[in-house]
Amino acid sequence: MKRSTVLYAVSALVIGGFLAYWFVPLGPAYSEANTIADGASNFKELAARFGDLAREKGGAYAFEVLKRAELPPNTDLHLLGHEVGNILYEQKGVDGIADCTQDFRNACSHAIVIGALNEFGGEAALPLISDACKKAPGGSGAYTMCYHGLGHGVFAFYSYDLSKTAEFCRKTGTPEYHEREYVECVGGSVMELMGGGGHDREAWLAAREKYLDPHSPLSPCMDSAVPERAKIMCLTYLTPRLWELAGIDMGNPSPHMFATAFSYCDAIPRSRPELRGACYGGFGKEFFPLVASRDIRDDVSYSDRQLSTVIDWCSFAGDVEGTYACVGDAVASAFWGGEKDPKTAFRLCGAADGTLQDACFERLADEVTMYMRGAEKDELCAQIPARLETKCSKSS
């Protein structure tokens, strides 16, 4: 056989083997993603399936399936991430934070710190929680948002007592972060009051009856149960309660009913613009994921129509400053501390007109300068319209 023929044959075998390695399937990866939701009639059943998968194949594997799974519209992916994170903590303890990613709005790291709180108890857990939160994956906002997750667990740990929860949360605050840990922790507890109860449903229902006065829509945020310093964060997470009082179906809302829900915010005196802004802004925080059926995964793309819908819904505020605040919190949710594709946030502002568009870009500039650094920050700031006097232009 000629030398050239031998070389050709060997080359063919090598290339063929290489192609086979890359293009022949080695078995279905995360195949459960295609079937795990089949026939699931409610969230509890879905959570149980992911819990079983996490126990069988590990929490990290279950998170990968969750990222790919075909799930019903309006599934609470963040809460589902908490369920998987709970199993991860059972398997690896605080060290499980190393397996976490920032997906599902940091659900994994939130579950880890809640696990540490429950295992080590109260103040004894604070050093472990601080260390775990500093290791939380994601951008610069991941550390403080970790304390939001903690707030969910603290509220349950203290049997849904807001006063005891707020007192514990106060001890998490540090001068370095301007006590942000404290207010995020209280915010998490309020969110748990709005839609949690997984730890002890009867105690949670009793807490809702105690703290949510049907004749005072802004309770408990405007009551003494929530410290003054944490009222802004409380109002930000109160939105589901206002929707409930207005008779809005959170899974399939009728937009014209948003006006009624917004009207509750108008009870806050105009002399407290920061509190009014938080109340109106909370709607935008909810609107942004709602137009995508609450799918908060990184690969979700928003259509122009969906982004315009967010702007339209905010206009039901019936108050100029309220509309600005609503759109502002919506774009903050879209940007999510720089952890989401920033193009979506810029497109959202582009969907607004006139002064509302300007207000949107000004808030986006605030978010960029707060969370981004170096060349990445400069690149995003360059996309803010030059006509605006923003934190971007002042920092350049």
N, C-alpha and C positions, 0 to 999 in steps of 0.2 A: 504494500500500500504506500502511495506517495506521502511524503512528509506533509504536504499542504492538505491532503485529504484527511490525515489524522488530526491535524490542528483544527480543521473545520468541524470534524465530528466532536472533538472535545469541547470546542467553543459552543457548539449547538447544545451539548448536554449542560454546560454551565449556565448558558443563557436560559435554557428551558427550565432548569431547576430554580433559577432566580425568579422567573416569571411565575412559576408554580407557587413559590413561597409567598409572593405578594398578591397574587390574584385568585388562588384557590382558597375558598372559605375554610377557616380552621374551626368552625363551629359558631353558632349564634352567640354574639356577645350581648349580655343583658336581655336575653330573649323574653324575660318576664314583663318587660316594658309593654309588649304587645297585648298581653292578656290579663295583667294584674287587676285591672278595673272592670273586667267583664262581669256583668251581673251585679255589681256592687250597688246596693240600694240607698246607701247613705254614707256620710263621712266616717262614722264609727266603724263600719264594716271595712271601708277602704284603709283606715288607719290600722286595723287589726291585721290586714293582709301585709302591709308594709312592715309591721312589727314582727310578724312571723318570718318574713323574708330576711329581715335584719338579724334575727336570732339564728337563722339557718346559715346564712352566707356572710354575715358581718354587716355592721352599720355602714361602713364605707361603700360596700357593694350596693346596699339598698338605696343610698343616696344617688348613685349613678343610675339606677333604674328609675328613680323619681325624676331625674333630669330628662329622661327619654320617654317616660310613660304617656300613653294616651289616656287622658283623664277627663271626666265630665266637666262641662263649663262651670265656672264659679267655685271650683274646688279650692279650699284654703290651703295653698301649697306651703305657706310659712308654718302653719300649725301642723301640717303633715310632716314637715321637716323636723319639727319639735319631737314628734312621735318617734321618728327614726333616731334622732339624736339621743333620746332617752335610752334607747337600747345600746347605742354606742357607748354611753356613759357606763352602763351596766357591764359592758365588755372590757372597757379600757380605763375607766375612771377619768380623772382630769387630763391624763395623757392623751385621751381621745381627741383633744383640741387639735393635735397634729394632723388628724385625718379630716378635719373640717375644711370647707371652702366657704366663700362668701355667698354661695347660691342660696336661693329662697330667702333673701334678705337676712342672711346670717343666722338662720334657724339652728344650725348645728352648734355653733358656739354658744348660742343662747341656752340650748338644752344642757350643754356641759356645765355651765355655771349654776344652773338650777339644780343639777345633780349634786354638785359640790355643796350647795347650800343645804340640801336635804340630808346628805350623808354626814356632814360635819357640824351642821346646826348653827344658826344665828351668827353672832360676831366671830365665833371661832373659824368660820369659813371665809371671812373677809380677805385675809392674805392670799389664800388659794384662789379666790375669785378674781382678785386684782391681777394676779400673775396670769391666770387663764385669759382674762380679757385683753391683757397686753399682747398675748400670743394669737388673738383672734385674727383670722385671715381677712384680707380685704384692704381697703384704703385707710386713710387717716381717721375716718369716721367710725371704723369698725370697733375701736376700743370703747367709745362712749355708747354706741348702740348695743354693745354687749350688756351694758347695765340696764338698757330697756328690757332685754330678754330676762335679766335677773329679776326685774320688777314683777314679771308674771309669777315667778316662783315664790318670791318673798310674800306676795299677797296670799297665796295658798298656804305657805308655811305658817303665817300668822293667822290662820283660820279666817281669811278674808276680812281682817280688821284694818281699815285704812289708816287709823291713827298709829297703830304699832308698825304698820308697813312704812309709813312716811318717816317715822323715827329711825327705823333701821336704814332706810335709803339715805337719810341725812348723813349717816356715818360713812357712806361710800364716797362722798364728795371730797375733792382735793382742790387746793388753790391752783395747782398746775393747770387744771382743766376748768377753772372757774366754776367749780361745783356742778359741772355738767353731768357727772355720774349720778348725782342726787336727783336732778330733775328727770333724767331719762329713766331712772329706776321707778319714780312715781308714775311717769307716763306709762310704763309697762304694766304697772298694777291697775291703772285705770282701764287700759286696753283689756286686761284680764276680766275686769268687772263688766265691760261691755259685751264680751263674747268668749268667755272661758268656761270654767267650772269643771274641767276634766278631772281634777284631783278629788273634789268632794262636791257633787252637784247640789246636794241639799243645803250645805253651808253657803255655797255660792248664791243660790236662789234667795236665801235669807239675807245675804249681804245686799243683793240688788233691791230687795224690798226695803232694807234699812237706808241705803244711800241714794236711791233713785226715786225722788219724790215726783209723782205724776203731775203735781200742781206747780212744780218748779223745774222746768225742762233743763236748766243749766246746772242742776245738782249732779254730783257733789262738788263740781269745780268751783262754784261761787259760794260754797258753804265753808264753814270753819274746819271741816274734815280734811280739806286739802290746804296745805300751807301756802301762803302768798307767793313764795318763790316758785312753787310748782304749778300754779294755776294756768299759766300759758300752756304748758305741756298737757295738762289735764284737758283743757278745752280742745286741743289739737286731736285728742283721741276720743272725744265725746260724740263725734258725728254719728256713729251707728245708733246711739240712743235718740238723737234728734230725728233721724229717719224713722225709727220705730214709733215715736210719738206722732209723726206726721202720717203714719200708715203706709210707709214706702216698703215695697218688697225689695230687699237688698239683692236678691238674685235676678230680678227682672223689674227694675224700677220704671215708673211712669214719670218722665222728666218734668211734667207740669207740676208734680207734687213737691219738687225740690224747693219751690218758692215758699211753701209752708214751713218746711224744715229750716230753711235759711232764716225765716222771720224770727225764730227763737234767739238767734244771735243779736238781733237788734235790741234786745232787752238790756244788753250791756251798755253802760253809759258811753257816750262818745268821748268823754274825758279819759277813758281807758282804752286808747286805740290799740295798744299791744294785746289786750284781751279780746277785743273785737276781731282783730286780725287773725288771732289764733283760732277763734270759733269759725269764722268764714273760711279760713285757710284749710281747716280740717276736711272740708268738703272736697277740695282739689286733691288732697292726699288720697281720698277714696275714689274720686272720679277716674284718675289716671289708670289704676289697675282694673277698674270696673269695665271700661270700654274694651278691654282685652279678656273679658270673662275671668278676671282675677288671675290670669296666668302670668306669674312674675318671673318666669325662667328667662335666662339670658338670651335665648335664641328667638324670643318672641319679637315679631316685627309689627309695627303700628302703621296702619294705612293713613293717608291724609284725612279720610273721612272720620276715622276714630279720633285723631288729634283735634279736628274741628269740633267734634262732639264734646270733648272736654271743655273747650272754650265756650260752646253754646250752653252747656249745663251750668258753668260758672256764672253766666249772665243772668240766671234766675235769682241771683243774690238780691237783685233789686236795689243795690247800693254800690256806688262806684268803687269805694275803697274795699268793700266786701268782695267785689268781683276781682279786683287786683290781688287781694290776698288769696283768693281761691286759685287763680291761675298761678300765682307765685308758689304756692305749696304743691300744685300739680307739676310744675317744672322741676321743683326740688325733688319730687318723687321720681320723675323721669331721669334726672341726673344721678340720684342716689349716691351722693358722696363721691362721684367719679367712677363708680363701679359698673355702671351701665354704659352702653354705647352713647356718647354725648350727642351724636347726630340726632337722636330722637328728641332730646331736650331742645336743641336748636330748631328743629322742625316744628315743635309744639309752639314755640314763641312766634315762628313764622306764620302759624295759622291764625294768629290774632292780628288785629288792625289798630292803627293809630296809637293813642296813648296807652292802650292795654298792651300792645306789643312792646312798647318801650318799658313798661313796668315789668313785663315778663323777662325781657333781656337784662334789666337791672337786677332782678332777683337771681337770674342765672349767673350773672357776673359775681354776685355775692357768694354763690355756691362754688364757683370755680376758684375764687381767691381763698376761700376757706379750706378747700380740700386738696387742691392741686399745687404742685411745686415745679420749679425749674422750667425746662423747655416745654413740657406738656401743658403747664399753666399758660405760658406765653402763647402757645399755638391756639389754645381755646379762647384766650382773651382777644386775640387778633380777629376772631369771628364775631365778637360783639360789635354792633354798629358803632362806628366812630363818632357819630353825632351825640352819643349819650355820655354823660358824666357818671361813670360807674367806679366801683372799687378796682376794676381792671385798669381803667385809664389812670387812676390815681397811683396804682402800684407799678406802672410801667416806667 
